[in-house]
Amino acid sequence: MKKILAVCGMGLGSGLVVRMNLEKVLKQAGIEATVEVVDISSARGATGGGIDMVVTTEELAPQLGTVKAKIIALRNILDLNELREKVIPLLQSL
């Protein structure tokens, strides 16, 4: 099963929105994955642990440093089409 981190500044608001939208998009595509919400500091420390993908905003993506997972930067965390277009093909290729 794939493991995805939904990353926001404090690990609260926007990360939860990303997680809920990710779970919706993944369910529609029939892809099983676990989605965990974390703050930016925790994400920077996640250099292993079987993480396949990190999903965050365009503003936070450059701050992730040496995360060893695919990073998806979203312009609009509410746009399900953007999420679907960026996440699904990448997960299917992993």
Phi and psi in radians as a Rosetta constraint file:
Dihedral C 1 N 2 CA 2 C 2 CIRCULARHARMONIC -1.316 0.35
Dihedral N 2 CA 2 C 2 N 3 CIRCULARHARMONIC 2.619 0.35
Dihedral C 2 N 3 CA 3 C 3 CIRCULARHARMONIC -2.120 0.35
Dihedral N 3 CA 3 C 3 N 4 CIRCULARHARMONIC 2.220 0.35
Dihedral C 3 N 4 CA 4 C 4 CIRCULARHARMONIC -2.174 0.35
Dihedral N 4 CA 4 C 4 N 5 CIRCULARHARMONIC 2.414 0.35
Dihedral C 4 N 5 CA 5 C 5 CIRCULARHARMONIC -1.832 0.35
Dihedral N 5 CA 5 C 5 N 6 CIRCULARHARMONIC 2.259 0.35
Dihedral C 5 N 6 CA 6 C 6 CIRCULARHARMONIC -1.730 0.35
Dihedral N 6 CA 6 C 6 N 7 CIRCULARHARMONIC 1.983 0.35
Dihedral C 6 N 7 CA 7 C 7 CIRCULARHARMONIC -1.918 0.35
Dihedral N 7 CA 7 C 7 N 8 CIRCULARHARMONIC 2.310 0.35
Dihedral C 7 N 8 CA 8 C 8 CIRCULARHARMONIC -2.389 0.35
Dihedral N 8 CA 8 C 8 N 9 CIRCULARHARMONIC 3.085 0.35
Dihedral C 8 N 9 CA 9 C 9 CIRCULARHARMONIC -1.035 0.35
Dihedral N 9 CA 9 C 9 N 10 CIRCULARHARMONIC -0.807 0.35
Dihedral C 9 N 10 CA 10 C 10 CIRCULARHARMONIC -1.992 0.35
Dihedral N 10 CA 10 C 10 N 11 CIRCULARHARMONIC -0.048 0.35
Dihedral C 10 N 11 CA 11 C 11 CIRCULARHARMONIC 1.412 0.35
Dihedral N 11 CA 11 C 11 N 12 CIRCULARHARMONIC 0.408 0.35
Dihedral C 11 N 12 CA 12 C 12 CIRCULARHARMONIC -2.167 0.35
Dihedral N 12 CA 12 C 12 N 13 CIRCULARHARMONIC -1.890 0.35
Dihedral C 12 N 13 CA 13 C 13 CIRCULARHARMONIC -0.762 0.35
Dihedral N 13 CA 13 C 13 N 14 CIRCULARHARMONIC -1.282 0.35
Dihedral C 13 N 14 CA 14 C 14 CIRCULARHARMONIC -1.167 0.35
Dihedral N 14 CA 14 C 14 N 15 CIRCULARHARMONIC -0.557 0.35
Dihedral C 14 N 15 CA 15 C 15 CIRCULARHARMONIC -1.100 0.35
Dihedral N 15 CA 15 C 15 N 16 CIRCULARHARMONIC -0.668 0.35
Dihedral C 15 N 16 CA 16 C 16 CIRCULARHARMONIC -1.172 0.35
Dihedral N 16 CA 16 C 16 N 17 CIRCULARHARMONIC -0.679 0.35
Dihedral C 16 N 17 CA 17 C 17 CIRCULARHARMONIC -1.105 0.35
Dihedral N 17 CA 17 C 17 N 18 CIRCULARHARMONIC -0.792 0.35
Dihedral C 17 N 18 CA 18 C 18 CIRCULARHARMONIC -1.056 0.35
Dihedral N 18 CA 18 C 18 N 19 CIRCULARHARMONIC -0.784 0.35
Dihedral C 18 N 19 CA 19 C 19 CIRCULARHARMONIC -1.053 0.35
Dihedral N 19 CA 19 C 19 N 20 CIRCULARHARMONIC -0.815 0.35
Dihedral C 19 N 20 CA 20 C 20 CIRCULARHARMONIC -1.086 0.35
Dihedral N 20 CA 20 C 20 N 21 CIRCULARHARMONIC -0.749 0.35
Dihedral C 20 N 21 CA 21 C 21 CIRCULARHARMONIC -1.209 0.35
Dihedral N 21 CA 21 C 21 N 22 CIRCULARHARMONIC -0.675 0.35
Dihedral C 21 N 22 CA 22 C 22 CIRCULARHARMONIC -1.057 0.35
Dihedral N 22 CA 22 C 22 N 23 CIRCULARHARMONIC -0.817 0.35
Dihedral C 22 N 23 CA 23 C 23 CIRCULARHARMONIC -1.065 0.35
Dihedral N 23 CA 23 C 23 N 24 CIRCULARHARMONIC -0.655 0.35
Dihedral C 23 N 24 CA 24 C 24 CIRCULARHARMONIC -1.133 0.35
Dihedral N 24 CA 24 C 24 N 25 CIRCULARHARMONIC -0.845 0.35
Dihedral C 24 N 25 CA 25 C 25 CIRCULARHARMONIC -1.128 0.35
Dihedral N 25 CA 25 C 25 N 26 CIRCULARHARMONIC -0.743 0.35
Dihedral C 25 N 26 CA 26 C 26 CIRCULARHARMONIC -1.123 0.35
Dihedral N 26 CA 26 C 26 N 27 CIRCULARHARMONIC -0.727 0.35
Dihedral C 26 N 27 CA 27 C 27 CIRCULARHARMONIC -1.090 0.35
Dihedral N 27 CA 27 C 27 N 28 CIRCULARHARMONIC -0.764 0.35
Dihedral C 27 N 28 CA 28 C 28 CIRCULARHARMONIC -1.077 0.35
Dihedral N 28 CA 28 C 28 N 29 CIRCULARHARMONIC -0.577 0.35
Dihedral C 28 N 29 CA 29 C 29 CIRCULARHARMONIC -1.545 0.35
Dihedral N 29 CA 29 C 29 N 30 CIRCULARHARMONIC -0.096 0.35
Dihedral C 29 N 30 CA 30 C 30 CIRCULARHARMONIC 1.258 0.35
Dihedral N 30 CA 30 C 30 N 31 CIRCULARHARMONIC 0.499 0.35
Dihedral C 30 N 31 CA 31 C 31 CIRCULARHARMONIC -1.843 0.35
Dihedral N 31 CA 31 C 31 N 32 CIRCULARHARMONIC 2.240 0.35
Dihedral C 31 N 32 CA 32 C 32 CIRCULARHARMONIC -1.594 0.35
Dihedral N 32 CA 32 C 32 N 33 CIRCULARHARMONIC 2.243 0.35
Dihedral C 32 N 33 CA 33 C 33 CIRCULARHARMONIC -2.773 0.35
Dihedral N 33 CA 33 C 33 N 34 CIRCULARHARMONIC 2.683 0.35
Dihedral C 33 N 34 CA 34 C 34 CIRCULARHARMONIC -1.746 0.35
Dihedral N 34 CA 34 C 34 N 35 CIRCULARHARMONIC 2.426 0.35
Dihedral C 34 N 35 CA 35 C 35 CIRCULARHARMONIC -2.126 0.35
Dihedral N 35 CA 35 C 35 N 36 CIRCULARHARMONIC 2.146 0.35
Dihedral C 35 N 36 CA 36 C 36 CIRCULARHARMONIC -2.058 0.35
Dihedral N 36 CA 36 C 36 N 37 CIRCULARHARMONIC 2.373 0.35
Dihedral C 36 N 37 CA 37 C 37 CIRCULARHARMONIC -1.613 0.35
Dihedral N 37 CA 37 C 37 N 38 CIRCULARHARMONIC 2.249 0.35
Dihedral C 37 N 38 CA 38 C 38 CIRCULARHARMONIC -2.429 0.35
Dihedral N 38 CA 38 C 38 N 39 CIRCULARHARMONIC 2.791 0.35
Dihedral C 38 N 39 CA 39 C 39 CIRCULARHARMONIC -1.464 0.35
Dihedral N 39 CA 39 C 39 N 40 CIRCULARHARMONIC 2.945 0.35
Dihedral C 39 N 40 CA 40 C 40 CIRCULARHARMONIC -1.080 0.35
Dihedral N 40 CA 40 C 40 N 41 CIRCULARHARMONIC -0.651 0.35
Dihedral C 40 N 41 CA 41 C 41 CIRCULARHARMONIC -1.129 0.35
Dihedral N 41 CA 41 C 41 N 42 CIRCULARHARMONIC -0.760 0.35
Dihedral C 41 N 42 CA 42 C 42 CIRCULARHARMONIC -1.135 0.35
Dihedral N 42 CA 42 C 42 N 43 CIRCULARHARMONIC -0.660 0.35
Dihedral C 42 N 43 CA 43 C 43 CIRCULARHARMONIC -1.135 0.35
Dihedral N 43 CA 43 C 43 N 44 CIRCULARHARMONIC -0.689 0.35
Dihedral C 43 N 44 CA 44 C 44 CIRCULARHARMONIC -1.063 0.35
Dihedral N 44 CA 44 C 44 N 45 CIRCULARHARMONIC -0.573 0.35
Dihedral C 44 N 45 CA 45 C 45 CIRCULARHARMONIC -1.442 0.35
Dihedral N 45 CA 45 C 45 N 46 CIRCULARHARMONIC -0.130 0.35
Dihedral C 45 N 46 CA 46 C 46 CIRCULARHARMONIC -1.508 0.35
Dihedral N 46 CA 46 C 46 N 47 CIRCULARHARMONIC 1.307 0.35
Dihedral C 46 N 47 CA 47 C 47 CIRCULARHARMONIC -1.606 0.35
Dihedral N 47 CA 47 C 47 N 48 CIRCULARHARMONIC -0.014 0.35
Dihedral C 47 N 48 CA 48 C 48 CIRCULARHARMONIC -2.631 0.35
Dihedral N 48 CA 48 C 48 N 49 CIRCULARHARMONIC -2.430 0.35
Dihedral C 48 N 49 CA 49 C 49 CIRCULARHARMONIC 1.290 0.35
Dihedral N 49 CA 49 C 49 N 50 CIRCULARHARMONIC 0.306 0.35
Dihedral C 49 N 50 CA 50 C 50 CIRCULARHARMONIC 1.220 0.35
Dihedral N 50 CA 50 C 50 N 51 CIRCULARHARMONIC 0.474 0.35
Dihedral C 50 N 51 CA 51 C 51 CIRCULARHARMONIC -1.398 0.35
Dihedral N 51 CA 51 C 51 N 52 CIRCULARHARMONIC 2.199 0.35
Dihedral C 51 N 52 CA 52 C 52 CIRCULARHARMONIC -1.606 0.35
Dihedral N 52 CA 52 C 52 N 53 CIRCULARHARMONIC -0.553 0.35
Dihedral C 52 N 53 CA 53 C 53 CIRCULARHARMONIC -2.691 0.35
Dihedral N 53 CA 53 C 53 N 54 CIRCULARHARMONIC 2.558 0.35
Dihedral C 53 N 54 CA 54 C 54 CIRCULARHARMONIC -2.116 0.35
Dihedral N 54 CA 54 C 54 N 55 CIRCULARHARMONIC 2.243 0.35
Dihedral C 54 N 55 CA 55 C 55 CIRCULARHARMONIC -2.037 0.35
Dihedral N 55 CA 55 C 55 N 56 CIRCULARHARMONIC 2.217 0.35
Dihedral C 55 N 56 CA 56 C 56 CIRCULARHARMONIC -2.654 0.35
Dihedral N 56 CA 56 C 56 N 57 CIRCULARHARMONIC -3.008 0.35
Dihedral C 56 N 57 CA 57 C 57 CIRCULARHARMONIC -1.523 0.35
Dihedral N 57 CA 57 C 57 N 58 CIRCULARHARMONIC 2.832 0.35
Dihedral C 57 N 58 CA 58 C 58 CIRCULARHARMONIC -1.073 0.35
Dihedral N 58 CA 58 C 58 N 59 CIRCULARHARMONIC -0.522 0.35
Dihedral C 58 N 59 CA 59 C 59 CIRCULARHARMONIC -1.234 0.35
Dihedral N 59 CA 59 C 59 N 60 CIRCULARHARMONIC -0.638 0.35
Dihedral C 59 N 60 CA 60 C 60 CIRCULARHARMONIC -1.557 0.35
Dihedral N 60 CA 60 C 60 N 61 CIRCULARHARMONIC -0.413 0.35
Dihedral C 60 N 61 CA 61 C 61 CIRCULARHARMONIC -0.920 0.35
Dihedral N 61 CA 61 C 61 N 62 CIRCULARHARMONIC -0.772 0.35
Dihedral C 61 N 62 CA 62 C 62 CIRCULARHARMONIC -1.132 0.35
Dihedral N 62 CA 62 C 62 N 63 CIRCULARHARMONIC -0.312 0.35
Dihedral C 62 N 63 CA 63 C 63 CIRCULARHARMONIC -1.524 0.35
Dihedral N 63 CA 63 C 63 N 64 CIRCULARHARMONIC -0.017 0.35
Dihedral C 63 N 64 CA 64 C 64 CIRCULARHARMONIC -1.337 0.35
Dihedral N 64 CA 64 C 64 N 65 CIRCULARHARMONIC -0.266 0.35
Dihedral C 64 N 65 CA 65 C 65 CIRCULARHARMONIC 1.144 0.35
Dihedral N 65 CA 65 C 65 N 66 CIRCULARHARMONIC -2.136 0.35
Dihedral C 65 N 66 CA 66 C 66 CIRCULARHARMONIC -1.745 0.35
Dihedral N 66 CA 66 C 66 N 67 CIRCULARHARMONIC 0.527 0.35
Dihedral C 66 N 67 CA 67 C 67 CIRCULARHARMONIC -1.025 0.35
Dihedral N 67 CA 67 C 67 N 68 CIRCULARHARMONIC 2.272 0.35
Dihedral C 67 N 68 CA 68 C 68 CIRCULARHARMONIC -1.694 0.35
Dihedral N 68 CA 68 C 68 N 69 CIRCULARHARMONIC 0.805 0.35
Dihedral C 68 N 69 CA 69 C 69 CIRCULARHARMONIC -2.365 0.35
Dihedral N 69 CA 69 C 69 N 70 CIRCULARHARMONIC 2.853 0.35
Dihedral C 69 N 70 CA 70 C 70 CIRCULARHARMONIC -1.168 0.35
Dihedral N 70 CA 70 C 70 N 71 CIRCULARHARMONIC 2.326 0.35
Dihedral C 70 N 71 CA 71 C 71 CIRCULARHARMONIC -1.903 0.35
Dihedral N 71 CA 71 C 71 N 72 CIRCULARHARMONIC 2.196 0.35
Dihedral C 71 N 72 CA 72 C 72 CIRCULARHARMONIC -1.888 0.35
Dihedral N 72 CA 72 C 72 N 73 CIRCULARHARMONIC 2.125 0.35
Dihedral C 72 N 73 CA 73 C 73 CIRCULARHARMONIC -1.839 0.35
Dihedral N 73 CA 73 C 73 N 74 CIRCULARHARMONIC 2.127 0.35
Dihedral C 73 N 74 CA 74 C 74 CIRCULARHARMONIC -1.730 0.35
Dihedral N 74 CA 74 C 74 N 75 CIRCULARHARMONIC 2.394 0.35
Dihedral C 74 N 75 CA 75 C 75 CIRCULARHARMONIC -1.337 0.35
Dihedral N 75 CA 75 C 75 N 76 CIRCULARHARMONIC -0.692 0.35
Dihedral C 75 N 76 CA 76 C 76 CIRCULARHARMONIC -2.367 0.35
Dihedral N 76 CA 76 C 76 N 77 CIRCULARHARMONIC 1.915 0.35
Dihedral C 76 N 77 CA 77 C 77 CIRCULARHARMONIC -1.206 0.35
Dihedral N 77 CA 77 C 77 N 78 CIRCULARHARMONIC -0.216 0.35
Dihedral C 77 N 78 CA 78 C 78 CIRCULARHARMONIC -1.621 0.35
Dihedral N 78 CA 78 C 78 N 79 CIRCULARHARMONIC -0.168 0.35
Dihedral C 78 N 79 CA 79 C 79 CIRCULARHARMONIC -1.477 0.35
Dihedral N 79 CA 79 C 79 N 80 CIRCULARHARMONIC 1.772 0.35
Dihedral C 79 N 80 CA 80 C 80 CIRCULARHARMONIC -1.131 0.35
Dihedral N 80 CA 80 C 80 N 81 CIRCULARHARMONIC -0.574 0.35
Dihedral C 80 N 81 CA 81 C 81 CIRCULARHARMONIC -1.150 0.35
Dihedral N 81 CA 81 C 81 N 82 CIRCULARHARMONIC -0.754 0.35
Dihedral C 81 N 82 CA 82 C 82 CIRCULARHARMONIC -1.073 0.35
Dihedral N 82 CA 82 C 82 N 83 CIRCULARHARMONIC -0.777 0.35
Dihedral C 82 N 83 CA 83 C 83 CIRCULARHARMONIC -1.052 0.35
Dihedral N 83 CA 83 C 83 N 84 CIRCULARHARMONIC -0.829 0.35
Dihedral C 83 N 84 CA 84 C 84 CIRCULARHARMONIC -1.064 0.35
Dihedral N 84 CA 84 C 84 N 85 CIRCULARHARMONIC -0.793 0.35
Dihedral C 84 N 85 CA 85 C 85 CIRCULARHARMONIC -1.152 0.35
Dihedral N 85 CA 85 C 85 N 86 CIRCULARHARMONIC -0.571 0.35
Dihedral C 85 N 86 CA 86 C 86 CIRCULARHARMONIC -1.571 0.35
Dihedral N 86 CA 86 C 86 N 87 CIRCULARHARMONIC -0.615 0.35
Dihedral C 86 N 87 CA 87 C 87 CIRCULARHARMONIC -1.559 0.35
Dihedral N 87 CA 87 C 87 N 88 CIRCULARHARMONIC -0.841 0.35
Dihedral C 87 N 88 CA 88 C 88 CIRCULARHARMONIC -1.045 0.35
Dihedral N 88 CA 88 C 88 N 89 CIRCULARHARMONIC -0.888 0.35
Dihedral C 88 N 89 CA 89 C 89 CIRCULARHARMONIC -1.037 0.35
Dihedral N 89 CA 89 C 89 N 90 CIRCULARHARMONIC -0.674 0.35
Dihedral C 89 N 90 CA 90 C 90 CIRCULARHARMONIC -1.179 0.35
Dihedral N 90 CA 90 C 90 N 91 CIRCULARHARMONIC -0.758 0.35
Dihedral C 90 N 91 CA 91 C 91 CIRCULARHARMONIC -1.107 0.35
Dihedral N 91 CA 91 C 91 N 92 CIRCULARHARMONIC -0.671 0.35
Dihedral C 91 N 92 CA 92 C 92 CIRCULARHARMONIC -1.190 0.35
Dihedral N 92 CA 92 C 92 N 93 CIRCULARHARMONIC -0.428 0.35
Dihedral C 92 N 93 CA 93 C 93 CIRCULARHARMONIC -1.501 0.35
Dihedral N 93 CA 93 C 93 N 94 CIRCULARHARMONIC -0.222 0.35
